[in-house]
């Protein structure tokens, strides 16, 4: 029998529950009940006991502290009472009447007494019919299991029914087993919890903590070893930049004190992004050091350090990634994890200072490659949460200085910057075959060349990487392949074999946002003059200080070029611009909405995008990455790509929602957020709590099942999902800030958008502000997404006057302020934020009309 004392009251032969109290507590308990004149033992009702612990507490509390070992109390008997000399006899003692049931009565929450191992084994044997240690709608078990109630000591049972409750039971038992629990008292509330609340709670209490990493001596043995290490002697290895000698001394000491770790500590060359140098590092790949903080010295008096915790994407991605971190920050801030967000900005500043850029991730083979830049917006959102702290302005200053250096040295320098168009491209450095991919990834590309040179595959790869064979076609292929990976959209037919020539709308929207942010911040926070210390001066821009006027001009010029070269009035969207062919690509991509997020679109362009572009991308579960028309036919010889139709990704949803809110299209943002949250919640309920990297947004039943290219991250778990996926976690909690309370209740009941719309909207949607009532033109979804969709009013959303932002984070960065030379579409209301953007259709129409009436020169000056 377990030595742990149960949380349950002890049941005596007369049916009373004897509480676990000390003698002092019993003597003063307000719950003491008298039988006649005799005071007897204090009792705590099951309802009162259920509230001793929050049934929705985090696992560490619920299965840790709540079930911690306790000293068992001895049951008191009648002889014990007599021994105390109390004035009562056998004849005078009258036991209370026995209750009809051992179960708690009334509205008391139900709890179950469970033997963890036995119940877990029984549950899986009955319900997991496909033997994947998950209980899903695919399993064909009886879908019911009886559990003993805690108030009856396990004698009376209650049936747990349905996939959702049974899968939740499996998850809870798995977690309890991981905490070493043999027996638990489980609240029913954890099994039938509203799924929206449950997933939100798991993200806050479990997923974020389980995705949190740090790099220092305590774990360098694990994190320093690369699972993709292809060398003959894999070992933990870390590279230190020459500007961080304190870290070199620290890790050298760790390696000396722990020789069995086999930690290899190496200096990194000063010019660490040289193509040949990075290629040679592939013979000994390793982790790149990131920021640390100084802590108390060791007992021997040596300097000691601790890594700053950060959040990783999840799955096989366990490093500090670039744009993943920005998306994660949006969710982390909502969950009040500001310190993690601060740390990630500090890591990025460290990377820019020592490695020259925000890296794709902190591994040596990424030294030549960056990712879409979001640093200024990321820093401003964090600043809005800490602006009352003394450190806030210094934090913002360092982030802006780092962003300037990254802007000039990475994105406004050759080969990424195209001086003819004035736009930027993804053109990372590098030589040969990207080493971090799966071993078989390029076999179909390289094998014909190996055969031509009479070499094995491995022999050809080595010869090609070191320039012993020359294949210009392969050089061009890998130039674009590296560019695709730097874009973060790896892979897509939008970018394949052409990426390095494209000035993409996503990258240039990010850079416009950086330019607008820097101009505004210098003006508002630094009295229009920001000094640039020597260590932060860019190689290509040696200014000793910056003013807002420079960044205003940069933003204005970029927006003019985007409008001239990338905007299509006919199609109502922005397209990527091919700097080699001097023309738009015409590929319809959801990245067009990044221009709304950045504030780079005019009010008229925003209205046109909502009317023309949005219907092309909206599907059952949100926005698709690209249209089926642009992707083209797929088959055995032309397989699908994961960033193309029919797949949807969290970053596209997040940026589109924010952009629509920024321009006042609140109803459209809410509808899209509802669709995405519904899809994620439905998969979570039906498939054992799964949360994955990407979804097929056209599928109603199993959108998480994606087999294209690399498959899906986050679905391969046993019993319980412990991490979700970083940016999907963020999109979920962020989307819940956008939808209203009525929508949240409907989502908790797994109500589809079309059912919700029918129940809450009239047959016709009417124009606001007293206009003539008329039906809004129907614009159906993609036919593959939802054949029975009822699209009446779907794209004729009214914009509610005076509506404030649903997400306080949107106010963290107001965009270009009114009167700024580059204030375009962001100059809505007072500041361009969502709180001032929800100003109604009349205001949007007024701005569009004003824009149309202006001449070219006045229009540019005004917008």
LINBEL-V637141 format. One record per backbone hydrogen bond with DSSP energy under -1.0 kcal/mol. CO is the residue of the C=O (numbers start at 0). NH is the residue of the N-H. E is the energy in kcal/mol with one decimal. If there is no record, write none. Layout:
BEGIN
co: [CO	CO]
nh: [NH	NH]
e: [E	E]
END
This chain:
BEGIN
co: [9	11	15	17	18	21	22	23	28	34	37	41	44	45	48	53	57	57	58	59	60	64	76	77	78	80	81	85	88	109	110	111	113	114	115	116	117	118	119	120	121	122	123	126	127	132	135	142	144	146	147	148	149	151	155	157	159	161	162	163	164	165	166	167	168	169	170	171	172	173	174	175	176	181	183	185	186	187	187	193	194	195	196	197	198	199	200	201	201	202	205	206	210	212	215	215	218	218	219	223	225	235	236	237	238	239	240	243	244	245	246	247	248	249	250	251	252	253	257	258	263	265	269	270	273	274	275	276	278	279	280	285	286	290	292	297	301	303	305	309	312	313	316	322	323	324	325	326	327	328	329	330	331	332	336	337	338	339	340	341	342	343	344	345	346	347	348	349	350	359	360	361	362	363	365	367	368	373	374	375	376	377	378	379	381	381	382	385	388	390	391	392	393	394	395	396	397	398	399	400	401	402	403	404	405	405	406	412	415	417	422	437	439	441	442	445	446	447	448	449	450	455	456	457	458	459	460	461	462	463	470	471	472	473	474	475	476	477	478	479	480	481	482	490	491	491	494	494	497	498	500	501	502	503	504	505	506	507	508	509	510	511	512	513	514	515	516	517	518	519	520	521	525	529	532	533	543	545	547	548	549	550	551	552	553	554	555	556	557	558	559	560	561	565	567	567	572	575	576	577	577	582	587	588	589	590	591	592	593	594	601	602	603	604	605	606	607	608	612	613	613	616	617	618	621	624	626	627	637	640	643	645	646	647	648	649	650	651	652	653	654	655	656	657	658	659	660	663	664	665	666	667	668	669	670	671	672	673	674	675	676	677	678	679	680	681	682	683	685	694	694	695	696	701	702	703	707	712	714	717	724	725	726	727	728	729	730	731	733	734	734	739	740	741	742	743	744	745	746	751	752	753	754	755	756	781	781	785	790	799	806	807	808	816	819	821	823	825	827	832	833	836	837	839	840	841	842	843	844	845	846	847	848	854	855	856	857	858]
nh: [17	14	11	9	20	25	26	27	31	37	34	18	48	49	51	56	60	61	62	64	65	67	80	81	82	85	84	87	92	187	149	185	183	118	119	120	121	122	123	124	125	126	127	128	130	718	138	161	159	157	112	153	152	154	148	146	144	165	166	167	168	169	170	171	172	173	174	175	176	177	178	180	179	115	113	111	189	190	191	197	198	199	200	201	202	203	204	205	206	207	209	210	311	309	218	219	221	222	223	236	228	263	286	265	288	267	243	247	248	249	250	251	252	253	254	255	256	257	260	261	237	239	271	273	277	278	279	280	281	282	283	363	238	307	305	300	297	294	292	212	725	316	313	326	327	328	329	330	331	332	333	334	336	335	340	341	342	343	344	345	346	347	348	349	350	351	352	353	354	321	362	287	365	366	368	428	359	377	378	379	380	381	382	383	384	385	386	388	391	394	395	396	397	398	399	400	401	402	403	404	405	406	407	408	409	410	411	416	424	421	417	440	442	445	446	449	450	451	452	454	453	459	460	461	462	463	464	465	467	466	474	475	476	477	478	479	480	481	482	483	484	485	486	642	494	495	497	498	500	501	578	503	576	507	508	509	510	511	512	513	514	515	516	517	518	519	520	521	522	523	524	527	528	545	535	536	531	529	551	552	553	554	555	556	557	558	559	560	561	562	563	564	565	574	571	572	567	584	502	581	582	577	626	591	592	593	594	596	597	599	605	606	607	608	609	610	611	613	615	616	617	623	781	621	618	589	630	631	634	643	646	696	624	694	652	653	654	655	656	657	658	659	660	661	662	664	663	665	668	669	670	671	672	673	674	675	676	677	678	679	680	681	682	683	684	685	686	688	136	647	696	698	620	704	695	705	710	692	716	719	728	729	730	731	732	733	734	735	736	737	738	743	744	745	746	747	748	750	749	755	756	757	758	759	760	784	785	788	793	802	809	810	811	819	822	823	826	827	831	836	837	838	802	843	844	845	846	847	848	849	850	851	852	858	859	860	861	862]
e: [-2.3	-1.8	-1.7	-1.7	-1.4	-2.7	-2.2	-1.0	-1.2	-1.8	-1.7	-1.2	-2.6	-2.2	-1.7	-1.9	-1.1	-3.2	-2.8	-1.2	-2.8	-1.4	-1.7	-2.2	-2.4	-1.3	-2.0	-2.1	-1.5	-2.6	-2.9	-2.6	-2.6	-2.3	-2.6	-2.3	-2.3	-2.9	-2.2	-2.0	-1.9	-2.7	-1.4	-1.8	-1.1	-2.6	-1.3	-2.1	-3.5	-2.4	-2.2	-2.4	-1.6	-1.1	-3.1	-2.6	-1.9	-2.3	-2.8	-2.1	-2.2	-2.3	-2.2	-2.7	-2.7	-2.3	-2.3	-2.6	-2.5	-2.0	-1.5	-2.5	-1.6	-2.0	-2.8	-2.7	-1.4	-1.8	-2.0	-2.8	-2.6	-2.1	-2.5	-2.7	-2.5	-2.1	-3.2	-2.6	-3.0	-2.2	-2.3	-1.3	-2.3	-3.0	-1.5	-1.2	-1.1	-2.4	-1.9	-1.7	-2.2	-2.4	-2.8	-2.5	-2.2	-2.5	-2.0	-1.3	-2.3	-1.9	-2.8	-2.1	-2.0	-2.0	-2.5	-2.1	-2.5	-1.5	-1.6	-1.2	-2.4	-2.9	-1.5	-1.1	-2.7	-2.1	-2.3	-1.7	-1.1	-1.8	-2.0	-2.2	-3.0	-1.2	-2.3	-2.5	-2.7	-2.2	-2.8	-3.3	-3.3	-2.1	-2.0	-2.0	-2.7	-1.9	-1.3	-1.0	-2.8	-2.5	-1.1	-1.7	-2.8	-1.6	-1.2	-2.6	-2.2	-1.9	-1.8	-2.3	-2.5	-2.1	-2.4	-2.2	-2.4	-2.6	-2.3	-2.4	-3.2	-1.3	-1.9	-2.0	-2.0	-1.6	-1.7	-1.3	-2.0	-2.3	-2.7	-2.5	-2.1	-1.7	-2.9	-1.9	-1.4	-1.2	-1.1	-2.7	-1.5	-2.3	-2.4	-2.7	-2.3	-1.9	-2.4	-2.5	-2.4	-2.3	-2.3	-2.0	-2.6	-2.5	-2.5	-2.6	-1.9	-1.2	-1.3	-1.8	-2.3	-2.2	-2.7	-1.9	-1.1	-2.9	-2.6	-2.4	-2.6	-1.8	-1.7	-2.7	-1.1	-2.4	-2.3	-2.0	-2.3	-3.1	-2.6	-1.7	-2.7	-1.4	-2.1	-2.2	-2.1	-2.8	-1.8	-1.8	-2.0	-2.4	-1.4	-2.5	-1.9	-2.1	-1.8	-2.0	-1.2	-1.8	-2.1	-1.9	-1.9	-1.6	-2.9	-1.1	-2.3	-2.0	-1.7	-2.0	-2.2	-2.0	-2.3	-2.2	-2.5	-2.8	-2.8	-2.8	-2.2	-2.2	-2.9	-2.4	-1.6	-2.6	-2.9	-2.6	-1.7	-2.2	-1.6	-1.2	-3.3	-2.7	-2.5	-2.2	-2.1	-2.4	-2.5	-2.9	-2.2	-2.5	-2.0	-2.1	-2.7	-2.4	-2.1	-3.0	-2.0	-2.9	-1.8	-1.3	-2.1	-2.3	-3.3	-1.6	-1.2	-3.1	-1.5	-1.9	-1.7	-1.8	-1.1	-1.7	-2.4	-2.2	-2.5	-2.4	-2.5	-2.6	-2.1	-1.9	-3.1	-2.6	-1.5	-1.4	-1.7	-2.2	-1.0	-1.4	-3.1	-3.0	-2.0	-2.3	-2.0	-1.6	-2.3	-1.2	-2.5	-2.1	-1.5	-2.8	-2.4	-1.7	-2.8	-2.2	-2.3	-2.6	-2.4	-2.1	-1.4	-2.8	-1.2	-1.5	-1.9	-2.6	-2.4	-2.4	-2.4	-2.6	-2.2	-2.2	-2.7	-2.7	-2.2	-2.5	-2.8	-2.9	-2.1	-2.0	-2.4	-2.5	-1.9	-2.5	-1.8	-3.2	-1.1	-1.7	-2.3	-1.6	-3.0	-1.2	-1.9	-1.9	-1.3	-1.6	-3.0	-2.0	-2.2	-2.0	-1.9	-2.3	-2.7	-1.8	-1.2	-1.2	-2.0	-2.1	-2.1	-2.0	-2.7	-2.1	-1.0	-2.2	-1.8	-2.4	-2.8	-2.2	-1.9	-1.3	-2.4	-1.6	-1.2	-1.8	-2.6	-1.4	-1.9	-1.0	-1.9	-2.0	-2.2	-1.2	-1.8	-1.9	-2.1	-1.3	-1.3	-2.7	-1.3	-1.6	-2.9	-2.3	-2.1	-2.5	-2.8	-2.3	-2.6	-2.3	-1.7	-3.1	-2.1	-1.8	-2.5	-2.8]
END
